[in-house]
Amino acid sequence: MARETGDFGITVNAVAPGLTEGESAVDIPTERHELYRLNRAISRPQQPADLVGLIAFLIGDESGYITGQTFAVNGGFTMH
């Protein structure tokens, strides 16, 4: 998609959040929450607000030359 839309000034990126606290995480087993807690570089639970800064950046003019990327926001659970 990024290649198909780039010449039109349209960027295509993805945000890949980790296990984020909230209504959608209520039914996730405690063991899974513990796995994330023990294996993140930042051990506190991820909150929806932790995604806001990146998303605001990606929709702004400053990211106009960033496209075709996936951004993992998971407190360091995965690192590349």
Protein Blocks (a to p, Z undefined) as FASTA:
>chain_A
ZZmmmmnopacddddddddedjklmmpcfklmmmmmmmpmblbdcdfklmmmmmmmmmmm
klmmgghiacddeehmacZZ
